Amino acid sequence: MKASEEQALMEDLANDAVTFVESEFGMVLDFSRESVLQVDDVIKKLRNQFQSDIAQEKVVYTLSNILGAYCGECFIKQYGGAWLIEDDGEKNMIYLKKDDFTFPFPGVVYLNLTEKECLSINDYYQEAAQKLEG
């Protein structure tokens, strides 16, 4: 997949997150830095209200990709960067690359959906920003 195709795919997934969050929870995601806090709220709601759905691998994988793409697109708008999608033969590994750093936003969302104790997506976003700011 070409870099431009990867970028277009991730932008589409991020827009899917906006549509999903508004239709399911009535929340408006506007691609601002502050809206990443809302993604943490969405993850909590998904874990509490849709536990049986997110227990299905395909569902959790889709949610991780759309919400992770959304957070990554927020990051790109603020700091720049580009998406990198690697196929390991079973699943695609998705990272946001900026300078010498890679940030697996979809993977962090996945952990938040499936694990009890992990770094929130907002905290991860802040840590990623701090790495870039030096």
C-alpha atoms as a printed R data frame, in Angstrom:
    type eleno elety resid chain resno       x       y      z
1   ATOM     1    CA   MET     A     1   0.000   0.000  0.000
2   ATOM     2    CA   LYS     A     2   1.343   3.428 -0.941
3   ATOM     3    CA   ALA     A     3   1.827   6.103  1.716
4   ATOM     4    CA   SER     A     4  -0.928   8.231  0.184
5   ATOM     5    CA   GLU     A     5  -3.310   5.247  0.306
6   ATOM     6    CA   GLU     A     6  -2.379   4.596  3.946
7   ATOM     7    CA   GLN     A     7  -3.053   8.229  4.812
8   ATOM     8    CA   ALA     A     8  -6.408   8.204  3.002
9   ATOM     9    CA   LEU     A     9  -7.415   4.949  4.722
10  ATOM    10    CA   MET     A    10  -6.580   6.314  8.167
11  ATOM    11    CA   GLU     A    11  -8.402   9.589  7.470
12  ATOM    12    CA   ASP     A    12 -11.456   7.564  6.452
13  ATOM    13    CA   LEU     A    13 -11.217   5.474  9.632
14  ATOM    14    CA   ALA     A    14 -10.941   8.639 11.731
15  ATOM    15    CA   ASN     A    15 -14.059  10.015 10.069
16  ATOM    16    CA   ASP     A    16 -15.788   6.693 10.780
17  ATOM    17    CA   ALA     A    17 -14.941   7.241 14.456
18  ATOM    18    CA   VAL     A    18 -16.573  10.683 14.369
19  ATOM    19    CA   THR     A    19 -19.738   9.209 12.848
20  ATOM    20    CA   PHE     A    20 -19.792   6.218 15.214
21  ATOM    21    CA   VAL     A    21 -19.274   8.271 18.382
22  ATOM    22    CA   GLU     A    22 -21.953  10.773 17.417
23  ATOM    23    CA   SER     A    23 -24.508   8.093 16.497
24  ATOM    24    CA   GLU     A    24 -23.816   5.820 19.495
25  ATOM    25    CA   PHE     A    25 -23.133   8.355 22.233
26  ATOM    26    CA   GLY     A    26 -24.287  11.748 20.929
27  ATOM    27    CA   MET     A    27 -20.774  13.148 21.374
28  ATOM    28    CA   VAL     A    28 -19.123  15.389 18.781
29  ATOM    29    CA   LEU     A    29 -15.462  14.761 17.998
30  ATOM    30    CA   ASP     A    30 -13.906  17.788 16.301
31  ATOM    31    CA   PHE     A    31 -10.249  16.720 15.808
32  ATOM    32    CA   SER     A    32  -9.084  19.100 18.528
33  ATOM    33    CA   ARG     A    33  -6.467  18.145 21.095
34  ATOM    34    CA   GLU     A    34  -9.139  18.345 23.781
35  ATOM    35    CA   SER     A    35 -11.363  15.851 21.973
36  ATOM    36    CA   VAL     A    36  -8.889  13.061 22.764
37  ATOM    37    CA   LEU     A    37 -10.242  13.229 26.321
38  ATOM    38    CA   GLN     A    38 -13.636  12.338 24.889
39  ATOM    39    CA   VAL     A    39 -12.127   9.202 23.329
40  ATOM    40    CA   ASP     A    40 -11.191   8.050 26.837
41  ATOM    41    CA   ASP     A    41 -14.854   8.537 27.806
42  ATOM    42    CA   VAL     A    42 -15.983   6.579 24.752
43  ATOM    43    CA   ILE     A    43 -13.625   3.724 25.641
44  ATOM    44    CA   LYS     A    44 -15.025   3.623 29.183
45  ATOM    45    CA   LYS     A    45 -18.577   3.556 27.849
46  ATOM    46    CA   LEU     A    46 -17.719   0.797 25.404
47  ATOM    47    CA   ARG     A    47 -16.143  -1.279 28.162
48  ATOM    48    CA   ASN     A    48 -19.120  -0.762 30.487
49  ATOM    49    CA   GLN     A    49 -22.046  -0.938 28.070
50  ATOM    50    CA   PHE     A    50 -20.827  -3.181 25.257
51  ATOM    51    CA   GLN     A    51 -18.582  -5.708 26.992
52  ATOM    52    CA   SER     A    52 -19.989  -8.708 25.107
53  ATOM    53    CA   ASP     A    53 -19.523  -6.933 21.763
54  ATOM    54    CA   ILE     A    54 -15.927  -5.903 22.411
55  ATOM    55    CA   ALA     A    55 -15.141  -9.446 23.501
56  ATOM    56    CA   GLN     A    56 -15.382 -10.329 19.795
57  ATOM    57    CA   GLU     A    57 -11.975  -9.913 18.158
58  ATOM    58    CA   LYS     A    58 -13.330  -8.372 14.946
59  ATOM    59    CA   VAL     A    59 -15.336  -5.765 16.865
60  ATOM    60    CA   VAL     A    60 -12.500  -4.759 19.181
61  ATOM    61    CA   TYR     A    61 -10.079  -4.644 16.249
62  ATOM    62    CA   THR     A    62 -12.425  -2.352 14.278
63  ATOM    63    CA   LEU     A    63 -13.054  -0.073 17.264
64  ATOM    64    CA   SER     A    64  -9.323   0.081 17.982
65  ATOM    65    CA   ASN     A    65  -8.560   1.072 14.417
66  ATOM    66    CA   ILE     A    66 -11.206   3.771 14.067
67  ATOM    67    CA   LEU     A    67 -10.620   5.344 17.486
68  ATOM    68    CA   GLY     A    68  -6.846   4.987 17.145
69  ATOM    69    CA   ALA     A    69  -6.990   6.576 13.694
70  ATOM    70    CA   TYR     A    70  -9.002   9.446 15.154
71  ATOM    71    CA   CYS     A    71  -6.438  10.079 17.911
72  ATOM    72    CA   GLY     A    72  -3.606   9.795 15.406
73  ATOM    73    CA   GLU     A    73  -5.264  12.274 13.063
74  ATOM    74    CA   CYS     A    74  -5.624  14.716 15.983
75  ATOM    75    CA   PHE     A    75  -1.910  14.229 16.631
76  ATOM    76    CA   ILE     A    76  -1.034  14.788 12.964
77  ATOM    77    CA   LYS     A    77  -3.022  18.037 12.909
78  ATOM    78    CA   GLN     A    78  -1.023  19.305 15.886
79  ATOM    79    CA   TYR     A    79   2.444  17.808 15.320
80  ATOM    80    CA   GLY     A    80   2.564  16.357 11.819
81  ATOM    81    CA   GLY     A    81   3.549  12.821 10.952
82  ATOM    82    CA   ALA     A    82   2.459  10.050  8.619
83  ATOM    83    CA   TRP     A    83   0.829   6.651  8.962
84  ATOM    84    CA   LEU     A    84   2.822   3.457  8.565
85  ATOM    85    CA   ILE     A    85   0.961   0.178  8.060
86  ATOM    86    CA   GLU     A    86   2.958  -3.058  8.243
87  ATOM    87    CA   ASP     A    87   1.445  -6.409  7.336
88  ATOM    88    CA   ASP     A    88   2.800  -9.190  9.547
89  ATOM    89    CA   GLY     A    89   0.882 -11.873  7.659
90  ATOM    90    CA   GLU     A    90  -1.954 -12.062 10.185
91  ATOM    91    CA   LYS     A    91  -2.837  -8.485 11.098
92  ATOM    92    CA   ASN     A    92  -1.799  -5.051 10.067
93  ATOM    93    CA   MET     A    93   0.386  -3.203 12.540
94  ATOM    94    CA   ILE     A    94  -0.511   0.477 12.405
95  ATOM    95    CA   TYR     A    95   1.778   3.252 13.617
96  ATOM    96    CA   LEU     A    96   1.988   6.984 13.341
97  ATOM    97    CA   LYS     A    97   5.550   7.969 12.423
98  ATOM    98    CA   LYS     A    98   6.967  11.361 13.307
99  ATOM    99    CA   ASP     A    99  10.704  12.037 13.128
100 ATOM   100    CA   ASP     A   100  12.452   9.064 14.770
101 ATOM   101    CA   PHE     A   101   9.385   8.027 16.763
102 ATOM   102    CA   THR     A   102   6.501   5.676 16.078
103 ATOM   103    CA   PHE     A   103   3.249   5.823 18.007
104 ATOM   104    CA   PRO     A   104   0.799   2.884 17.862
105 ATOM   105    CA   PHE     A   105  -2.408   4.776 18.630
106 ATOM   106    CA   PRO     A   106  -4.713   1.908 17.509
107 ATOM   107    CA   GLY     A   107  -2.731  -0.510 19.665
108 ATOM   108    CA   VAL     A   108  -3.103   1.710 22.712
109 ATOM   109    CA   VAL     A   109  -6.869   1.912 22.128
110 ATOM   110    CA   TYR     A   110  -6.925  -1.893 21.818
111 ATOM   111    CA   LEU     A   111  -5.203  -2.238 25.188
112 ATOM   112    CA   ASN     A   112  -7.635   0.225 26.739
113 ATOM   113    CA   LEU     A   113 -10.563  -1.798 25.445
114 ATOM   114    CA   THR     A   114  -9.208  -5.173 26.541
115 ATOM   115    CA   GLU     A   115  -7.045  -4.575 29.632
116 ATOM   116    CA   LYS     A   116  -8.064  -3.271 33.029
117 ATOM   117    CA   GLU     A   117  -4.853  -1.406 33.847
118 ATOM   118    CA   CYS     A   118  -3.196   0.537 31.060
119 ATOM   119    CA   LEU     A   119  -2.232   4.058 30.079
120 ATOM   120    CA   SER     A   120  -5.262   6.062 28.919
121 ATOM   121    CA   ILE     A   121  -5.248   7.254 25.329
122 ATOM   122    CA   ASN     A   122  -5.117  10.860 26.555
123 ATOM   123    CA   ASP     A   123  -2.094  10.144 28.769
124 ATOM   124    CA   TYR     A   124  -0.434   8.299 25.889
125 ATOM   125    CA   TYR     A   125  -1.116  11.254 23.586
126 ATOM   126    CA   GLN     A   126   0.524  13.594 26.118
127 ATOM   127    CA   GLU     A   127   3.564  11.327 26.457
128 ATOM   128    CA   ALA     A   128   3.921  11.166 22.673
129 ATOM   129    CA   ALA     A   129   3.745  14.963 22.461
130 ATOM   130    CA   GLN     A   130   6.381  15.307 25.180
131 ATOM   131    CA   LYS     A   131   8.762  13.051 23.228
132 ATOM   132    CA   LEU     A   132   8.472  15.383 20.243
133 ATOM   133    CA   GLU     A   133   8.786  18.536 22.290
134 ATOM   134    CA   GLY     A   134  12.020  17.230 23.735
